[in-house]
Amino acid sequence: MLDLFPEAEQPVEIIPARKLSARAAVLYVAPFDDFQTRPVDELRLGFDGIAGDFHAGPTRRSGGREPWYPRGTEMRNERQLSIVAADELAVVAERMGLTEIKPEWIGANILIEGVPHLSMLPAGSMLFFKGGVTIKVDAQNGPCRLSGRSIAQNTGMADVEAGALMFPKAAKRLRGLVAWVEKPGTIKAGEEMSVRVPEQWIYRA
């Protein structure tokens, strides 16, 4: 059989799959009419996401992140869950001259501990929770002015709009991930989990 990828040419770099251990340190849910979240003891997940949550549902409306569609186009909801890491939020807070940024201010649902460079997990990474839930990563969560405005308001910044504009730059590639529910169930706060990082292909052709 013809070898499409001669070793000498290496048109595609392939990085092996790996597994990591982690923990869902804190869980959060948003009311149906506001993206800011509050801490809870558990998350009950269905195929639509968190029942009653601001981002729940099988579909959503497109926005600024999808310039290839007219704004408001109905599309599949791959943003059911927002996942963040405390160490990354600390970096963003420092860049913004703040003492802290709380996950709930930016609508996070899961604060994960134990995954280095959480925001860099590739699309397709799978989170297997000890209780049986499986979540699949869609992509990095691009920071937006809405979250920046929430941070500015919660920290009492004198110029709220300046804070709103500062966040997208300070949080680039540190905003965490968006994900969707592959296998429903209930996640408990503090629950152990494993992360399966898939084989990655660096496409250069």
Secondary structure, 3 states (H helix, E strand, C coil): CCCCCCCCCCCEEEECCEEEEEEEEEEEECCCCCCCCEEECEEEEECCEECCCCCCCCEEECCCCCCCCCCCCEEECCCCEEEECHHHHHHHHHHCCCCCCCHHHHCCCEEEECCCCHHHCCCCCEEEECCCCEEEEEEECCCCHHHHHHHHHHCCCCCHHHHHHHHHHHCCCCCCEEEEEEECEEEECCEEEEEEECCEEEECC
